[in-house]
């Protein structure tokens, strides 16, 4: 039985729940994509089925555990070294506030070549929520973060204007730091430059958007195109192009139309337009394959001197047209330029996908709260990364009181959009409640 395991008999000081139950709750939220309320309910069901003597924690209790672990990881001392990599980016929500997030990993601790960087490999270095950001603000934030790790060897970012200006100013003071541009944002920029002004691409995306509106409530919905993002659209064009290629083959072969109870004329009416893009889809598909190969190489191999020579043979079989050759050469030149910033025998990081993944996990955890501006759940960024062992949980709950977490939230976040809304409407509600509900006729 679970209660016989040592971890379920051990309790942090002044806690009624065992380390085992706390660890299970956090694992459900951080590793199993369970909501706070869902994790509480899972433990309640589990306790009932197994007749456990320990009650299930409420979702709010679990939320406080999460914040305390996040705060502990964020504020615990980091080893000062000259080989730190900072991965930086802004996350924004409703309102004017934005937060600079800095995650860190030492070059000596990078996973071996062929392996992607994961959440457990990186440490939370800093969270800096601000009302207004520009290059000077970012520079001050980076300078402040030096106290945690020392001057980093590399700063990796998506090249946003604020970040770019702040990093450039930081490098003037610390020329030993290299600034690296994230490979995913570079390839998206290349695709945008190649496709944005192409009339055929504009026609294709417009047809796809119109078709989605027409068929999403019909029997043809199973063929509907994916939703197109308004922001960062060119970071996801591969999904739309892959859909177009699959649809083209489906329409050409009429495969499965009878089993889906679709008349050929019905299919042609709503999806026949895809035939006009046969050659274009082949050309776009070539670009997507080249881009994917470059991203995968940088993501798993990193950037080291001469690495473009190792990448070039992988692009050869994917390149069939002059357009593809130009894109290959452009990306190879970028990889060569970025990898030249590495010292001999040094491997730098070239992909910031780990911080994008953390932001996605944060938004999933916040759910509807993401529409209320930043809340204390911002601290869960610290809990999401690095290893969350039983020892870490125990140390966090022993050393970080709830009052400390609340003080951090009050100092750095202030009232959320939802709290401001409630404060603004409360006098109106109170006035409404005082109004007589019945008026006697004269």
Secondary structure, DSSP 8 states (H G I E B T S, - for coil): -GGGSHHHH---TT-SS-HHHHHHHHHHHHTS---HHHHHHHHHHHHHHHT-SS----HHHHHHHHHHHHHHHHHS-----TTEEEEEEEEE-SSS-EEEEEEEEEGGGS--TT----GGG-EEEEEEEES---HHHHHHHHHHHHHHH-S-SEEEE---HHHHHHHHHHHHH-TT-EEEE-HHHHHHHHHHHHHTT-HHHHHHHHHHHHHHHHHTTSTTGGG------SSSGGGSHHHHHHHHHHHHHHHHHTTTTTTTT--HHHHHHHHGGGGGGHHHHHHHHHHHHHHHHHHHHHHHH-B-TTHHHHHHHHHHTT--SHHHHHHHHHHHHHHHHHHTTS-TT--B----HHHHHHHHHHHHHHGGGGGG---GGGGHHHHHSS---HHHHHHHHHH--HHHHHHHHHHHT-S-HHHHHHHHHHHHHHHHHHS-S-----
